[in-house]
Amino acid sequence: MSLPVVFAIAAAGSKIYSGVQQQKMYNMQAEQARLQGQREALRGRVGAINANNQALSILQNQRKFYAAVNARAAAGGVQAFEGSPAEIMFQQGILSGREFDIARENAVQSLNAGLEAQLAGEVQGKLYRQAGKDALMGSILEAGLSAYQGYKFGKELQTPADTPAELEWRNPLPSSLSTTRPATLARPGESVAFNR
């Protein structure tokens, strides 16, 4: 096997190794993106739970407020569900309802944001995995091209007369001009340059 072919094979192996390493790197980035998405989804769930707890707290506070208004009205001899006490509870119910709706909306938004982040992480992970596959395939193609070019270059350097049995020693000078210089190696039919 000629030296250019050996170097080409070594370069091809190096390119394949590089492609495998790139694929590993992209796979690690894909896993990081997936885990980041899951972490954001969990944050969204925690946010939704907190917002739901806030909504429940609003309802509990509203019940306490109603109980306090009813107790004061009854202590003062006023009908609890008529007149001023009823109006106070009605207005408080409107405010509490708005706060409850906002808290529930925050819960939904937090949950949706987490799910979107999880989906984005999964998509990013798939893109990284595909990039890893592409890097590996590209390195395999480069390796094949490198090996082919080395093989082709090695073939160009070799000719059928390169085998020792087919080489002949010739002195390019006529016997009358012969010097003490060593004879040059020439192929049949080629002109020969003098060694100086």
C-alpha positions as CSV (number, residue, x, y, z in Angstrom):
1,M,0.0,0.0,0.0
2,S,1.5,3.4,-1.0
3,L,2.2,6.1,1.5
4,P,-0.5,8.5,0.1
5,V,-3.1,5.8,0.6
6,V,-2.0,5.2,4.1
7,F,-2.2,8.9,4.9
8,A,-5.6,9.1,3.3
9,I,-6.9,6.2,5.3
10,A,-5.6,7.8,8.5
11,A,-7.2,11.2,7.6
12,A,-10.5,9.4,6.8
13,G,-10.4,7.7,10.2
14,S,-9.7,11.0,11.9
15,K,-12.6,12.6,10.1
16,I,-15.0,9.8,11.1
17,Y,-13.7,10.0,14.7
18,S,-14.3,13.8,14.6
19,G,-17.9,13.2,13.3
20,V,-18.6,10.7,16.1
21,Q,-17.4,13.2,18.7
22,Q,-19.5,16.0,17.2
23,Q,-22.5,13.7,17.2
24,K,-21.9,12.9,20.9
25,M,-21.6,16.7,21.6
26,Y,-24.9,17.3,19.8
27,N,-26.6,14.5,21.7
28,M,-25.5,15.9,25.0
29,Q,-26.8,19.3,23.9
30,A,-30.1,17.6,23.0
31,E,-30.3,16.0,26.4
32,Q,-29.6,19.4,28.0
33,A,-32.4,21.0,26.0
34,R,-34.8,18.3,26.9
35,L,-34.0,18.5,30.6
36,Q,-34.2,22.3,30.5
37,G,-37.7,22.0,28.9
38,Q,-38.7,19.6,31.7
39,R,-37.4,21.9,34.3
40,E,-39.3,24.8,32.9
41,A,-42.5,22.6,32.7
42,L,-42.0,21.8,36.4
43,R,-41.6,25.5,37.2
44,G,-44.8,26.1,35.3
45,R,-46.6,23.5,37.3
46,V,-45.3,24.9,40.5
47,G,-46.4,28.4,39.4
48,A,-49.8,27.0,38.6
49,I,-50.1,25.3,42.0
50,N,-49.1,28.6,43.7
51,A,-51.7,30.5,41.7
52,N,-54.4,27.9,42.5
53,N,-53.5,28.2,46.2
54,Q,-53.8,31.9,45.9
55,A,-57.2,31.6,44.3
56,L,-58.3,29.2,47.1
57,S,-56.9,31.7,49.7
58,I,-59.0,34.4,48.1
59,L,-62.2,32.3,48.4
60,Q,-61.3,31.4,52.0
61,N,-60.8,35.1,52.8
62,Q,-64.1,35.9,51.1
63,R,-66.0,33.4,53.3
64,K,-64.3,34.8,56.4
65,F,-65.3,38.3,55.3
66,Y,-68.9,37.3,54.8
67,A,-69.0,35.6,58.2
68,A,-67.7,38.8,59.8
69,V,-70.2,41.0,58.0
70,N,-73.1,38.7,59.0
71,A,-71.9,38.5,62.6
72,R,-71.7,42.3,62.9
73,A,-75.0,42.8,61.2
74,A,-76.7,40.3,63.5
75,A,-75.0,41.8,66.6
76,G,-76.4,45.2,65.6
77,G,-79.9,43.9,65.1
78,V,-79.7,44.4,61.3
79,Q,-80.9,41.8,58.8
80,A,-77.7,40.3,57.5
81,F,-78.9,39.6,53.9
82,E,-80.6,43.0,53.3
83,G,-79.6,46.6,53.0
84,S,-76.0,47.7,53.8
85,P,-74.6,44.3,54.8
86,A,-75.9,42.7,51.7
87,E,-74.4,45.5,49.5
88,I,-71.1,45.2,51.3
89,M,-71.0,41.5,50.7
90,F,-72.0,41.9,47.1
91,Q,-69.2,44.5,46.4
92,Q,-66.7,42.3,48.2
93,G,-67.9,39.3,46.2
94,I,-67.2,41.2,42.9
95,L,-63.7,42.2,44.1
96,S,-63.0,38.7,45.3
97,G,-64.3,37.2,42.1
98,R,-62.0,39.4,40.0
99,E,-59.0,38.4,42.2
100,F,-60.0,34.7,41.9
101,D,-60.3,35.0,38.2
102,I,-56.8,36.6,37.9
103,A,-55.3,34.0,40.1
104,R,-56.8,31.2,38.0
105,E,-55.7,32.9,34.8
106,N,-52.2,33.1,36.3
107,A,-52.3,29.4,37.0
108,V,-53.3,28.6,33.5
109,Q,-50.7,30.9,32.0
110,S,-48.0,29.5,34.2
111,L,-48.9,25.9,33.3
112,N,-49.1,26.8,29.6
113,A,-45.7,28.6,29.7
114,G,-44.2,25.5,31.3
115,L,-45.7,23.2,28.7
116,E,-44.5,25.4,25.9
117,A,-41.0,25.5,27.3
118,Q,-41.1,21.7,27.6
119,L,-42.2,21.4,24.0
120,A,-39.5,23.9,22.9
121,G,-36.9,21.8,24.7
122,E,-38.0,18.7,23.0
123,V,-38.0,20.4,19.6
124,Q,-34.5,21.8,20.3
125,G,-33.3,18.4,21.4
126,K,-34.6,16.8,18.1
127,L,-32.8,19.5,16.2
128,Y,-29.5,18.9,18.0
129,R,-29.9,15.1,17.5
130,Q,-30.4,15.7,13.7
131,A,-27.4,18.0,13.7
132,G,-25.4,15.2,15.3
133,K,-26.6,12.8,12.6
134,D,-25.8,15.3,9.9
135,A,-22.3,15.9,11.3
136,L,-21.6,12.2,11.4
137,M,-22.8,11.7,7.9
138,G,-20.8,14.7,6.7
139,S,-17.7,13.3,8.3
140,I,-18.3,9.9,6.7
141,L,-18.7,11.5,3.3
142,E,-15.5,13.6,3.9
143,A,-13.7,10.4,5.0
144,G,-14.8,8.6,1.9
145,L,-13.7,11.5,-0.3
146,S,-10.4,11.7,1.5
147,A,-9.7,8.0,1.1
148,Y,-10.7,8.1,-2.6
149,Q,-8.5,11.1,-3.3
150,G,-5.6,9.4,-1.5
151,Y,-6.2,6.2,-3.4
152,K,-6.4,8.1,-6.7
153,F,-3.2,10.1,-5.9
154,G,-1.4,6.9,-4.9
155,K,-2.5,5.3,-8.2
156,E,-1.2,8.3,-10.2
157,L,2.2,7.9,-8.5
158,Q,2.3,4.2,-9.4
159,T,3.0,3.1,-12.9
160,P,3.4,-0.4,-14.3
161,A,7.1,0.2,-14.5
162,D,7.5,0.9,-10.8
163,T,8.2,-2.7,-10.0
164,P,11.9,-3.5,-9.5
165,A,11.9,-6.3,-12.1
166,E,10.9,-3.8,-14.8
167,L,13.4,-1.1,-14.0
168,E,16.7,-1.0,-15.9
169,W,19.9,0.8,-15.3
170,R,21.2,2.8,-18.2
171,N,24.0,5.1,-18.6
172,P,22.6,8.1,-20.5
173,L,26.1,9.0,-21.9
174,P,27.7,7.3,-24.8
175,S,30.4,5.0,-23.7
176,S,33.0,7.4,-25.1
177,L,31.8,10.2,-22.7
178,S,31.4,8.0,-19.7
179,T,32.3,9.5,-16.3
180,T,32.6,8.2,-12.8
181,R,29.1,9.5,-11.9
182,P,26.6,6.8,-11.1
183,A,24.2,5.9,-13.8
184,T,20.6,7.2,-13.5
185,L,17.5,5.2,-13.3
186,A,15.4,5.6,-16.4
187,R,12.3,4.0,-17.8
188,P,12.4,2.8,-21.3
189,G,11.5,5.6,-23.7
190,E,12.1,8.4,-21.3
191,S,14.6,11.2,-21.5
192,V,17.0,11.3,-18.6
193,A,18.4,14.3,-16.8
194,F,22.1,14.2,-15.7
195,N,23.0,13.9,-12.1
196,R,25.1,16.8,-11.1
